[in-house]
Amino acid sequence: MEDLLNNRVFITAILAWFLGQFLKVPIEYLTRRRWNWALWFSSGGMPSSHSSLMVATTLSIGLYYGFDSPVFALAFAVSMIVVYDAAGVRRQAGYHAQKINLLFEELFSGHPISQERLKEVLGHTPRQVLGGIVLGTLIALAVYGLMPPNTP
């Protein structure tokens, strides 16, 4: 357990994810004037916590282990997939869910047919992904500044 608590990359990753999820609630309030505590446990919203997590982890690996390390290259590749998925594939799936929900409402209004609404907020706008990238970068740089590498 002590090794995990001394793992600066892990600390950076958890902090980036936690802050990404936490900030969704006050940002939602500032932009829409409503408290939506469900955002704590959902995907979608500003900032993208997936992007924040991966960018912070990747940058932290580069800072602590070198940007020429194979682990950094792997983290960078995974980060690109996550960011693309957040702004692309999952966003499109959210659009599809929105249209299917509208179709159900129009087709079955007034009928006793039970339907479960599909989750519409799956992905992120490019702005939300950029917010996650910026947040992840700032957190990685802050942790690196506060917890520099051990020197022999």
C-alpha positions, 0 to 999 in steps of 0.5 A: 500500500505504501508503494501505491501511495508513493507512486507519483503517476498514480497520485496524479492520475487519481487526482486528475480523475477526481477533480474532473468528476468533481468540477462537473457539478459546479461548472454545470451550476455556473452554466445552467444554474442548476445543481446536478449531483448525478454528474458526479457518477456519470460520463459526459459533461465539462470537463472530460474526466476521461481526457483529464485522467489520461493526459495527466497520467501520460504527461506524468509518465513523461515527466518522471520516466522520460518522454523517450520511454516506451511506457510514455509512448504506450500511454500517449497512444492510449490517451489518443484513443480515449480522447478520440472516443470521448469526442467522437464515438461516444458523442455519436452514440449519445446523439443516437440515444437522443434520437431513439428516445425522441422516436419512442416518445413520438411513437408511443405517447399515450400508450401503456408501453414501458420503455427505458430511456437511453442515456444521452450524455455519453460523450463530450463536445470538443470544448469539454475534451479540451477542458479535460486536456487542460485540467490533466496537464495542469494537475500533472505539472502541479504534482510534478512541481510539488513532488519532484523525482527522487534524487539519489 
